[in-house]
Amino acid sequence: MSEDKQIKQKELEKKYMELQILSQRMKQLQQQIVLVTNQITELAGLQQSLSELKDIKHETKILMPFGNGIYMHAMLENPDELLVNVGAGVVVKKDLDATKEIISQQEKEMKDVNDQMMIELKALYERATSLEQELQSVNSE
């Protein structure tokens, strides 16, 4: 094999490897986007539930989720006061509006993360498309 062909072959191998790495990264990003989208949906649902909580009266009987599809009857003593986990196992009392603000901020942060991942995914896709075209043009020569 001539030296030019060897150089060309090495360049092809390098581009093919880069394409595989891009493909793996795109799959990872797509999985992360799904997770973040699910979190955004969950936060939106929580925001809706908090909005509906304003209409619930004191001493209302409710079904409280206990875990994994298990519910129990409970009495809602004070729907205006919520206990919010602020991290590191610390729970603080918050009123309904403050809690909704916290959830809104979390939702905004998740949307920003999602937007950044979408931008990165688009850039990776464009680079992968360019590499595929380069590889196809070399193979057709």
MIPA-548066 format. One record per residue: residue number from 0; x, y, z of N, C-alpha, C, O in turn; residue in three letters. Coordinates in steps of 0.001 Angstrom, whole numbers, plus 524288, in hexadecimal, padded with zeros to 5 digits. Layout:
N
REC   n  n_xx  n_yy  n_zz ca_xx ca_yy ca_zz  c_xx  c_yy  c_zz  o_xx  o_yy  o_zz res
REC NUM     X     Y     Z     X     Y     Z     X     Y     Z     X     Y     Z ALA
...
***
This chain:
141
REC   n  n_xx  n_yy  n_zz ca_xx ca_yy ca_zz  c_xx  c_yy  c_zz  o_xx  o_yy  o_zz res
REC   0 80355 7FB6C 80000 80000 80000 80000 8037F 804CD 80000 8075C 8050C 802DA MET
REC   1 8021A 80896 7FCCB 80556 80D52 7FC7E 80496 81099 80166 800CF 80FF0 8044C SER
REC   2 8083A 81417 8023C 8081F 8176F 806E2 8033F 81AE6 806E8 800EC 81BC3 80B06 GLU
REC   3 801B2 81CE1 8025B 7FD00 8202A 801FE 7F81F 81D26 8039C 7F4C3 81F2E 80662 ASP
REC   4 7F7CB 81845 801D4 7F346 8150E 80336 7F333 813E2 8090C 7EF0C 813C3 80B78 LYS
REC   5 7F7CF 81304 80B4B 7F808 81207 810F0 7F63F 816D0 81404 7F360 81657 817D8 GLN
REC   6 7F7F5 81B63 81254 7F65F 8203E 814F1 7F07A 820F9 8146D 7EDD3 82262 8182E ILE
REC   7 7EE81 82001 80FC9 7E8E2 82082 80ECD 7E5D1 81C9A 81223 7E1B8 81DE7 8144A LYS
REC   8 7E7D4 817DA 8128A 7E543 813D1 815AE 7E522 81566 81B75 7E128 814B0 81E11 GLN
REC   9 7E96F 81785 81D70 7E9AB 81940 822DE 7E5D0 81DBB 823DD 7E341 81DE6 827EE LYS
REC  10 7E56F 82155 82023 7E1B3 8259D 8209F 7DC1A 82391 820B8 7D8DD 82569 823C1 GLU
REC  11 7DAFE 81FBA 81D5D 7D5CB 81D50 81D54 7D497 81AB9 8228D 7D04E 81B50 824A7 LEU
REC  12 7D860 817DB 824A1 7D7A0 8153D 829A9 7D6AF 81938 82DFE 7D363 81869 83166 GLU
REC  13 7D999 81D82 82DD6 7D90B 821A0 831C6 7D393 8240D 8317D 7D115 824EF 83580 LYS
REC  14 7D1C0 8251B 82CC1 7CC8E 82767 82C12 7C84B 82392 82DBC 7C465 8251D 83016 LYS
REC  15 7C90C 81EAC 82C85 7C53F 81AB9 82E07 7C4F8 81A48 83401 7C0B9 819CF 83637 TYR
REC  16 7C979 81A71 83692 7C990 81A37 83C47 7C6E1 81EFD 83E9C 7C3E1 81E8A 84258 MET
REC  17 7C7F7 8238B 83C67 7C56C 82856 83E4D 7BF84 827EB 83DA3 7BC8A 82990 8410A GLU
REC  18 7BDDA 825B9 83942 7B840 82506 83847 7B5CA 82170 83C55 7B178 82276 83E2D LEU
REC  19 7B87F 81D45 83DB8 7B671 819B3 841B3 7B617 81C5C 8470A 7B24C 81B98 849E4 GLN
REC  20 7BA06 81F76 84861 7BA01 8224F 84D59 7B57F 8263F 84D6A 7B2C1 826C6 85154 ILE
REC  21 7B4C4 82901 8490B 7B06E 82CB1 848A5 7AB35 829EA 84943 7A7AE 82BDC 84BE3 LEU
REC  22 7AAC1 82573 846DE 7A5EB 82267 84731 7A4C4 820D0 84CD8 7A051 82134 84EA0 SER
REC  23 7A8C3 81F0A 84FA1 7A80C 81D8D 8551E 7A674 82241 8586A 7A2F1 821E0 85BAE GLN
REC  24 7A907 826A8 8578E 7A7C6 82B66 85A87 7A23A 82D37 8595B 79F79 82EFA 85CE2 ARG
REC  25 7A08F 82CCE 85476 79B3A 82E57 8530A 7973D 82ADF 855C3 79335 82CCB 8578B MET
REC  26 79848 825D2 8561E 794BE 82241 858DC 7946A 823A8 85EA3 7902D 823B3 860E9 LYS
REC  27 798E8 824CE 86101 798F5 82662 86684 795C9 82B5F 8674F 792A8 82BBE 86AF1 GLN
REC  28 7969F 82F28 863EA 793C4 83419 86456 78DE9 83340 863B2 78ACA 83590 86686 LEU
REC  29 78C70 82FF6 86002 786DE 82EE3 85F31 78473 82C7F 86412 78011 82DD6 86584 GLN
REC  30 78748 828F7 8669C 78557 82699 86B6F 784D6 82AB4 86FC1 78103 82ABD 872AC GLN
REC  31 788B4 82E24 87021 7887F 8323F 87411 78408 8360D 872F9 7817B 837EC 87698 GLN
REC  32 7831D 8372D 86E0A 77ED2 83AAC 86C94 77997 83848 86E34 77627 83B0B 8701E ILE
REC  33 778FE 8333A 86D75 77430 83097 86F1B 77380 83113 87508 76F37 83237 876E3 VAL
REC  34 777B1 83036 877FA 77761 830A5 87DAB 775F7 8362E 87F62 772A5 836E6 882C9 LEU
REC  35 77875 83A0A 87D10 77768 83F78 87E7B 771D3 840F9 87CE5 76F22 843B8 87FC8 VAL
REC  36 77022 83F32 8785C 76AC3 84046 8769F 766D8 83DE7 87A6D 762DD 84050 87BA3 THR
REC  37 767F3 8393D 87C4D 76488 836CB 8802F 76465 839F8 88536 76042 83A93 88797 ASN
REC  38 768DE 83BFD 886D3 76913 83F3B 88B84 765F3 84441 88AC8 7633A 845FA 88E5A GLN
REC  39 76657 84695 8862D 76360 84B56 88503 75D88 84A35 88547 75A8D 84D44 8877E ILE
REC  40 75BEB 845DC 8830B 75668 8444C 88328 7549B 8436D 888BE 75054 8450B 88A3A THR
REC  41 757E4 840DE 88BD7 756A1 83FDC 89150 75619 84500 8945A 75281 8459D 8977C GLU
REC  42 759A8 848A6 8936B 75963 84DBB 89611 75488 850CA 89467 7521F 8536E 8979E LEU
REC  43 75315 85074 88F6D 74E5C 85314 88D8C 74986 850BC 89030 745ED 85393 891A6 ALA
REC  44 74975 84B9A 890C9 74524 84901 89382 744E2 84A9E 89938 740A8 84B74 89B5B GLY
REC  45 74966 84B0C 89BA8 749AB 84CC6 8A11C 747B4 85261 8A18F 744E3 853AE 8A53C LEU
REC  46 74929 855AA 89DDF 74760 85B1C 89DD8 7416A 85B53 89D79 73EE4 85E6F 8A021 GLN
REC  47 73F39 857FE 89A2A 73984 857B5 89994 736FD 855EF 89EAA 73308 8581D 8A050 GLN
REC  48 73940 85204 8A121 73729 8500E 8A61B 73762 85445 8AA51 733C1 854D0 8AD6E SER
REC  49 73B99 85735 8AA67 73C0E 85B72 8AE3B 737F0 85FA7 8AD3C 735C9 861DA 8B0EF LEU
REC  50 736D8 860C6 8A855 732C8 8649C 8A708 72D73 862BC 8A8E2 72A50 865D3 8AAD1 SER
REC  51 72C6F 85DBC 8A84C 72770 85B86 8A9FC 7270B 85B53 8AFE7 722BB 85B35 8B206 GLU
REC  52 72B6A 85B4B 8B292 72B77 85B05 8B846 728FC 85FD8 8BAC1 726F4 85F8C 8BF1A LEU
REC  53 72922 86449 8B806 726BB 86919 8BA0C 720E3 86868 8BB06 71EAD 86AD9 8BE87 LYS
REC  54 71E66 8650F 8B7E2 718B6 86462 8B83C 71718 86067 8BC5B 71270 85FBE 8BD58 ASP
REC  55 71ACD 85DC4 8BEBF 71988 859C6 8C2A5 71906 85C59 8C7FB 71C4A 85F84 8C988 ILE
REC  56 714E3 85AEF 8CAC2 713D6 85D3A 8CFE4 716C0 85A48 8D424 7186D 855D5 8D367 LYS
REC  57 71750 85CDF 8D8A0 719A8 85A69 8DD3B 71652 855B1 8DED6 71197 85599 8DDFB HIS
REC  58 718D4 851E2 8E120 7163B 84D2B 8E323 7136F 84A0E 8DEDE 70F60 847AD 8DFDA GLU
REC  59 7159B 84A14 8DA29 71372 8470A 8D5D6 715EE 841A2 8D5D8 71AA7 8410F 8D689 THR
REC  60 712A3 83DB0 8D50F 714AC 8385B 8D49B 716FD 837B0 8CF2C 714A9 83944 8CB45 LYS
REC  61 71B9E 83551 8CEF8 71E41 8347A 8C9FA 72076 82EF9 8C9CD 720EB 82C5C 8CDCF ILE
REC  62 721D4 82D3F 8C51D 724D4 82877 8C467 72A75 82A22 8C39C 72BA2 82D2C 8C013 LEU
REC  63 72DE1 82830 8C6D6 7335E 829AE 8C69B 7368D 8252F 8C456 73631 820C8 8C63C MET
REC  64 739AB 8263B 8C04B 73CF8 8220C 8BE35 74101 8206A 8C24D 743B6 823AD 8C493 PRO
REC  65 74152 81B68 8C328 744F7 81949 8C702 749C7 8170C 8C455 74DF3 816A9 8C6B0 PHE
REC  66 74929 81595 8BF67 74D88 81384 8BC63 74BDC 80F07 8B8F4 748B7 80BC0 8BA88 GLY
REC  67 74DF3 80EE1 8B44B 74D39 80A97 8B094 7478B 808E8 8AFF6 7464B 80446 8B04E ASN
REC  68 74415 80CC4 8AF08 73E98 80B93 8AE10 73B7A 80A6E 8B2F7 7371A 80878 8B29A GLY
REC  69 73D93 80B95 8B77A 73AE1 80AB6 8BC70 7394A 81004 8BEA7 73C74 813A0 8BEF6 ILE
REC  70 7344D 8106A 8C032 7323A 8154B 8C24A 72FED 8145A 8C7B1 72EA0 80FF2 8C91D TYR
REC  71 72F74 81893 8CAA8 72CF9 81832 8CFC3 7298E 81D05 8D086 72A87 82121 8CE39 MET
REC  72 72590 81C76 8D3C2 72234 820E0 8D503 72511 82461 8D8DC 727BF 8228A 8DC67 HIS
REC  73 72470 82983 8D812 726EE 82D46 8DB90 7236D 83214 8DC02 71FEF 832F3 8D8D2 ALA
REC  74 7247A 83525 8E00D 7219F 83A03 8E0E7 72570 83E7C 8DFDE 729A1 83EB6 8E237 MET
REC  75 723FD 841FE 8DC62 7274C 8466B 8DB0D 72637 84AC4 8DEFD 72222 84D4E 8DED6 LEU
REC  76 729EC 84B8E 8E279 72927 84F60 8E6A1 729EC 854F5 8E4C9 726BF 85861 8E5EF GLU
REC  77 72E39 855E2 8E1DF 72F6F 85B38 8E03D 731A1 85B29 8DAB5 73656 85A80 8D9FB ASN
REC  78 72E3E 85BD9 8D6C6 73020 85BA6 8D15A 73374 8605B 8CFD0 735C5 86066 8CB99 PRO
REC  79 733B4 86450 8D330 736CB 868FA 8D1F9 73C7C 86874 8D3A0 73FB9 86BB9 8D23E ASP
REC  80 73DB4 86465 8D68E 742FE 863AA 8D88B 74535 85E80 8D686 742ED 85A55 8D747 GLU
REC  81 749AB 85EE4 8D3F6 74C20 85A42 8D1B8 75189 85987 8D40E 7540E 85D4E 8D5A4 LEU
REC  82 75349 854BA 8D442 75895 8537F 8D5EF 75BBC 85241 8D10A 75A60 84EB7 8CE14 LEU
REC  83 75FF4 85531 8D035 762F3 854CB 8CB5A 7687D 8531D 8CC9A 76B1C 85573 8CFE4 VAL
REC  84 76A41 84EFF 8C9EA 76FA7 84D37 8CA6D 77315 850F3 8C74F 7728B 8516A 8C28D ASN
REC  85 776A1 8539D 8CA10 77A12 8575B 8C76D 77F86 85524 8C68F 78316 857FB 8C504 VAL
REC  86 78032 85016 8C78B 78535 84D87 8C698 787DB 84BE9 8CB9B 786CE 84E14 8CFC4 GLY
REC  87 78B48 8481C 8CB36 78E59 84607 8CF99 78AD9 8444E 8D418 78C5B 844AC 8D8A5 ALA
REC  88 7862A 8426B 8D2CF 782A2 8407D 8D6D8 78019 844C7 8DA10 77DAC 843A2 8DE0E GLY
REC  89 78095 849AD 8D873 77E4A 84E10 8DB4E 778E2 84F3C 8D913 77847 85000 8D45E VAL
REC  90 774F8 84F5D 8DC83 76F9A 85078 8DAFD 76DE7 85575 8DDBA 76E9E 8560C 8E273 VAL
REC  91 76BA1 85916 8DAB1 769DD 85E0A 8DCEE 7641E 85EF2 8DB8C 7622B 85CFD 8D79C VAL
REC  92 76176 861F5 8DEE2 75C08 86368 8DDD9 75BF2 867CA 8D9D9 75EE2 86B93 8DA3C LYS
REC  93 7588B 86733 8D605 757D2 86B3E 8D205 751F9 86BE3 8D114 74EF8 86828 8D183 LYS
REC  94 7506B 870AC 8CFC7 74AF4 8715C 8CE56 74A4B 86FB2 8C8A2 74E19 86E90 8C5EA ASP
REC  95 7457B 86F96 8C6ED 7443F 86D9C 8C1B3 746F9 870C6 8BD69 74934 86E88 8B9CB LEU
REC  96 746CC 875F5 8BDCF 74931 8793F 8B9C1 74F1F 87884 8B97E 7515C 87842 8B53F ASP
REC  97 751A8 8782E 8BE10 75759 87767 8BE27 758C1 8721E 8BBCD 75CAB 871A1 8B90C ALA
REC  98 75595 86E31 8BCE2 7568D 868F2 8BAC0 755DE 868FF 8B4D5 758FC 866AE 8B200 THR
REC  99 751D1 86B9D 8B2FB 750F6 86BFA 8AD52 7557B 86EC8 8AAAD 756FE 86D69 8A652 LYS
REC 100 757A6 872B5 8AD4D 75C21 8758E 8AB1F 760E7 871FD 8AABB 763C1 87227 8A6DC GLU
REC 101 761C4 86ECC 8AEB5 76625 86B15 8AEA0 76589 8674B 8AA0D 76947 86641 8A737 ILE
REC 102 760D9 86543 8A95B 75FD1 86188 8A51B 7606B 86438 89FCE 7627F 861E7 89C23 ILE
REC 103 75E9F 86912 89F65 75F3F 86C00 89A7B 76500 86CB6 89927 7668E 86C2A 894A3 SER
REC 104 76822 86DEB 89D11 76DBD 86EA2 89C38 77047 8697D 89A78 7737B 8696F 896E3 GLN
REC 105 76ED3 86535 89D04 770EB 8601C 89B7B 76F5E 85EC7 895E1 77284 85CBD 892DF GLN
REC 106 76A83 85FF2 89485 7689D 85ED8 88F3B 76BA3 86218 88B34 76D10 8601F 8870F GLU
REC 107 76C99 86710 88C70 76F98 86A73 888F2 7751D 8685B 8883E 77720 86837 883E1 LYS
REC 108 7778E 866BA 88C82 77CE3 8649C 88C34 77D08 85FAC 888DB 780A2 85EF2 885C2 GLU
REC 109 77924 85C4B 88978 778EA 8577B 8865C 77812 858BD 88094 77A50 8562B 87D30 MET
REC 110 774E1 85CA5 87F76 7740F 85E30 879FA 77913 86065 877A6 77A4D 85F63 8731C LYS
REC 111 77BFB 86369 87AC0 780FE 8657C 878E2 784D4 8610D 877B9 78787 86120 873BF ASP
REC 112 7850C 85D37 87B33 78873 858A9 87A5D 786C9 855D0 87566 78A0E 85449 87239 VAL
REC 113 781AD 8551E 874C5 77FA2 85271 87023 78112 85568 86B2A 782A3 8530F 86745 ASN
REC 114 78087 85A94 86B54 781E3 85DC0 866C0 787AD 85D23 8655E 78909 85C9F 860C8 ASP
REC 115 78B10 85D30 86951 790B0 85C99 86861 791ED 8573C 86605 79524 856C9 86278 GLN
REC 116 78F56 85335 8680A 79043 84DF5 865E8 78E57 84D8D 8604E 790C0 84AE0 85D1E MET
REC 117 78A01 8502D 85F0D 787FE 85019 859B4 78BCB 852D8 855FC 78C9C 85117 85195 MET
REC 118 78E17 85724 857CA 791F6 859EA 8549B 796B0 8566F 853A0 798AA 85624 84F41 ILE
REC 119 7987B 853CD 857BD 79CF5 85045 85728 79BA7 84BBE 85388 79ED8 84A38 85045 GLU
REC 120 796F3 84997 8541B 79551 8453B 850C3 79525 846EC 84B0B 796C2 843FC 84797 LEU
REC 121 79337 84B9B 84A0B 792FA 84D93 844AA 79878 84E18 84262 79969 84CA1 83DE7 LYS
REC 122 79C15 85030 8457E 7A17A 850D0 843A8 7A3F9 84B7F 8428F 7A6B3 84ADB 83EA6 ALA
REC 123 7A310 847BE 845F5 7A528 84279 84522 7A2D7 84005 84037 7A599 83D83 83D2D LEU
REC 124 79DC8 840C5 83F7B 79B22 83E9C 83AE2 79D66 840F9 835DD 79E53 83E36 8320A TYR
REC 125 79E43 84619 835F3 7A073 848AE 83155 7A5F4 846AF 83029 7A74D 845CA 82BA2 GLU
REC 126 7A919 845FE 83434 7AE6B 843F9 8336B 7AE36 83E52 83166 7B12E 83CE0 82DE7 ARG
REC 127 7AABE 83B2F 83395 7AA3F 835B9 831E5 7A87E 83577 82C30 7AA74 83246 8292C ALA
REC 128 7A4DE 838C6 82AC0 7A307 838EE 82551 7A779 83A6A 821A3 7A817 8381E 81D75 THR
REC 129 7AA8A 83E42 8233D 7AF07 83FEE 82019 7B2F7 83B7A 81F78 7B4F6 83A90 81B31 SER
REC 130 7B40F 838BB 823C2 7B7B5 8344E 8237A 7B5A1 82FF7 81FFC 7B896 82DAB 81CF7 LEU
REC 131 7B09E 82ED3 8205D 7AE46 82AC2 81D0B 7AEDE 82C2F 81745 7B01D 828DC 81406 GLU
REC 132 7ADF8 83119 81610 7AE78 832D8 8109C 7B421 83262 80ECD 7B524 830BF 80A65 GLN
REC 133 7B7D5 833D2 81230 7BD5C 83347 810D0 7BEC2 82D8D 80FD9 7C174 82C4C 80C11 GLU
REC 134 7BCF0 82A22 8133C 7BE17 8248F 812A6 7BBA4 8225C 80DB1 7BE10 81F35 80AFD LEU
REC 135 7B6E7 823FB 80C7E 7B450 82219 807C6 7B714 82402 802E3 7B794 8211B 7FF16 GLN
REC 136 7B8DE 828D7 802F4 7BB86 82AEA 7FE4B 7C0C5 82827 7FD79 7C252 82738 7F905 SER
REC 137 7C379 826DB 801A8 7C870 82411 80131 7C77B 81E84 7FF46 7CA71 81C86 7FC0D VAL
REC 138 7C361 81C04 80139 7C231 816A3 7FF97 7C07C 81656 7F9ED 7C158 81267 7F74D ASN
REC 139 7BE0F 81A81 7F80D 7BC42 81A5F 7F29D 7C08A 81BB3 7EEB6 7BFC4 81B35 7E9FD SER
REC 140 7C506 81D5F 7F0A6 7C96C 81EA9 7ED29 7CC12 819D9 7EB1A 7CFD4 81A40 7E821 GLU
***
